Amino acid sequence: MDTDLYDEFGNYIGPELDSDDEDDLDELRDVEDHVQDEAGDDDDEGGEGDAEDEPGTMEVVLHEDKKYYPTAEEVYGPEVETVVQEEDTQPLTEPIIKPIRRKKFRMMEQELPSTVYDMEYLADLMDNPELIRNVTLCGHLHHGKSSFVDTLVEQTHPEIRKHLERDLRYTDTLFTEQERGLSIKSTPVTLVLPDSKGKSFLFNVMDTPGHVNYSDEVTAAFRLSDGIVLFIDAAEGVMLNTERLVKHAVQERLAITICINKIDRLMLELKLPPTDAYYKLRHIVDEVNGLLSLYSDSEVGMMVSPLLGNVCFASSQYGLCFTLGSFAKLYADCHEGINFQEFAKRLWGDIYFNAKTRKFSKKPLASNSQRSFVEFILEPLYKIFSQVVGDVDVTLPATLEELGVHLTKEEQKINIRPLLRLVCRRFFGDFTGLVDMCVQHVPSPVIGAQAKVQHTYTGNLDNALGDGMLFCDPDAPLMCHSTKMYSTDDGVQFHAFGRVLSGTLAAGQDVRVLGENYTLEDDEDSRICTVGRLWVSVARYQVEVSRVPAGNWVLIEGVDQPIVKTATITDPSGSDEAQIFRPLKFNTASVIKIAVEPVNPSELPKMLDGLRKVNKSYPLLTTKVEESGEHVVLGTGELYLDCVMHDLRKMYSEIDIKVADPVVSFCETVVETSSLKCFAETPNKKNKITMIAEPLEKGLAEDIENEVVHITWNRKKLGEFFQTKYDWDLLAARSIWAFGPDSTGPNILVDDTLPSEVDKTLLGSVKDSIVQGFQWGTREGPLCDEPIRNVKFKILDAVIAGEPLHRGGGQIIPTARRVVYSAFLMATPRLMEPYYFVEVQAPADCVSAVYTVLARRRGHVTQDAPIPGSPLYTIKAFIPAIDSFGFETDLRTHTQGQAFCLSVFHHWQIVPGDPLDKSIMIRPLEPQPAPHLAREFMVKTRRRKGLSEDVSINKFFDDPMLLELAKQDVMFNYPI
């Protein structure tokens, strides 16, 4: 290398060199100029060239105008909307444009599964109400209702089969139901089922929850049904909810049939000999009959018996179901010449078969003679079970050949349970026994219409509407009763579920939806809606139909907006005489309260929308806003409210919600008669009302609530009831003005004034105002704004202004309320709390632990007895609802998980102690002794509601009344 050409740093300092690159660049420039000239020529033809607009290469460009990246328009094209998010306005964890997330809360079939009948045939059967049966399957928790429906679904859907060891639970469509392992919602299933003669019937079956907390779902199902099948576990027998459901079904005037389920447990679990198993089954039937005779009013009395055909025996686990008739038919199919109906009549009770004479007798031939039920039904069953469980390889194939059941080599190798299920299904065939039972004992919509409509319709039946409903006429004006709302898969909207009682409901039709508050005088609660699509619901899939005639159940789209709980759907025009169906009458009450609020206050509207939706979803749920502004949700129990909160958080509002500790509703009552006559003057000093308060007779409040007595009865009938049952004198019995706080409220207002002292015509003119004041007062009492209960208010004197102007509602109503309060406070007021009835099942060695847990929570045991034919005990007890929170967990902890309990609201009971005793000091965070409880509950409830700490009487007493009190010296206990 020549060193003179480079300096010491290696830089070139020699003469200039000709570069090959420059020659190449010159050539490139020449080509570019040539191309631009040609392009320029083209542009000149079309117009001015754009060359001038382009910035020069040497131009100075400001910093903010520099362009480093292409614009969004250049990248995505002119048609695409782009969103530019400012820095820090959105957290990095959230995408600028969220992907669409499909919400799904239910398991649904993607397409219609294949069935053993055509869907067209099902639709045709809907036009024949004589061939329809509307049935509710109900029973205690885990007595096998959902499993039973599974077997019906498997019978009619060849492709739907349960996995070997897992239950199908086809009607538990919600994911929460699958996770919790119990039904939460009533689920309708419509199937075509054949009877023993092969005749097909359309069965609308409602699978209902067995947990007592969800008995509101059962009530909604009862309203749509004509009869029930009551499921009873053969091993557990009649349980808490079984008893309640019998009573409820009798009140709803439904046909009652029973299915003794899980009979396999008698053999495989309890290992009872056949004779003992018969006694166990007979004991269950006798217990149900005892309940029916207890609850039914009619002289004839309802009765269930296998001989009448309204009892069937089943095992959902192993797919068998039979009545005496269907089992006798199995014999008749094998042996010719047997009259199976006559044979079935001799298969229950103390009847014995004489093998020598081949006749039945009522006396046993020998001491070890078997009853016919044991000999002809239980022993063959035991033999099949024992051979499948015990001698699969040795004797089973031969036995099955005799029975006409053929198994392949592969089928013989499967596990015991699936094999037993297979053998039973092949031997017993379809569930024709159940179909026969329902067809005979549950009336069709045509026959049952009269009882159903008379019991549920509030209006007059002597018109075209009434005739249409009584005869279930598909051509009459439309009347449809909706009792349930089912949310869509994504929880966005609801579909109403109801029963068409007359007329035909068509898709796309305009209808008038009448709410629960609609009356002919006040038609505000009605809305015209357009029906969307209509479906027949089969749990996990829906069959769309264009019209639904009278007698059927239907799922309706598009009418959910105005409906809250129940609704009456009728024709939009000419329905001026249409009235509503009665709101549901539940057999329990919502007494547990929780207050809810969103974690982020700006999300309150979302929570309110969620509360509205959850209110539609649960029949017995109540939501209200207290005066303090807190949102309160009332439910039947802890599990119920847990499910409500899950739906509110996850399905309907999708926000974080804070929940206050649960509390209970209270009631206020009196235990003595007012110590003096209480009076109040109206603000204009022209009217004066005098009243006293006293407790009602025992049992009267419950009679009013259960509608044993109605305020709408005429005076004579009402007077007779109170005279004969409660020993009222004739004058008082005929002077009853009202029940409060509503027509079935547990308080009574009586006019006890004499015509010689009071102008009755003037008093009559303000009767409505006084009643309104009384009902307002009893709705929220003076102690802590809770309803008053079990109190009789007597009007003793009334001075009413002659001028109508001076006795308006604005004067009288608040005064009547004030005098109700003052009479109440003078009659030794007390608080009442709800009590739960608890049924605990536990092994004998855990009974003492149950007593301990109950005693710690102010509970007391009323009965403990062994369950016949099983190693368990049943303990029945009462526990205050406010002390029941966490009781179940506590119980399980103390019994190592062996005890199982269910609790349900039973009655109201007075809280110990005087709520107005000011000498009681309530120390924070300390449990109070029993006599201090009433005071504690009252003060804390008042604080929570934002009321003043104590009841101040000068709110409710006029100055003259205060002077009167001072004279009588009864003021020492009351703060002014």
Secondary structure, 3 states (H helix, E strand, C coil): CCHHHECCCCCECCCCCCCHHHHHHHHHHHHHHHHHHHHHHHHHHHCCCCHHHCCCCCCCCCHHHCCCCCCHHHHHCCCCCCCCCCCCCCCCCCCCCCCCCCCCCECCCCCCCCCCCCHHHHHHHCCCHHHEEEEEEEECCCCCHHHHHHHHHHHHCCCCCCCCCCCCCCCCCEHHHHHHCCCCCCEEEEEEEECCCCCEEEEEEEECCCCHHHHHHHHHHHHHCCEEEEEEECCCCCCHHHHHHHHHHHHCCCEEEEEEECCHHHHHCCCCCHHHHHHHHHHHHHHHHHHHHHHCCCCCCCCCCCCCCCEEEEECCCCEEECHHHHHHHHHHHCCCCCHHHHHCCCCCCCEEECCCCEEECCCCCCCCCEHHHHHHHHHHHHHHHHHHHCCCCCHHHHHHHHCCCCCHHHHCCCHHHHHHHHHHHHHCCCHHHHHHHHHHCCCHHHHHHHHHHHHECCCCCCHHHHHHHCCCCCCCCEEEEEEEEECCCCCCEEEEEEEEECEEECCCEEEEECCCCCCCCCCCEEEEECCCEEEEECCEEEEECEEECCCEEEECCCCCCCCCCEEEECCCCCCCCCCECCCCCCCCCCEEEEEEECCHHHHHHHHHHHHHHHHHCCCCEEEECCCCCEEEEECCHHHHHHHHHHHHHHHCCCCEEECCCEECCEEEECCCCCCCEEEECCCCCCEEEEEEEECCCCHHHHHHCCCCCCCCCHHHHHHHHHHHHCCCHHHHHCEEEEECCCCCCEEEEECCCCCCCCHHHHHHCHHHHHHHHHHHHHCCCCCCCCECCEEEEEEEEECCCCHHHHCHHHHHHHHHHHHHHHHHCCCEEEEEEEEEEEEEEEHHHHHHHHHHHHHCCCEEEEEEECCCCCEEEEEEEEEHHHCCCHHHHHHHHCCCCCEEEEEEEEEEECCCCCCCCCCCCCCCCCCCHHHHHHHHHHHHHHHCCCCCCCCHHHCCCHHHHHHHHHHCCCCCCCC
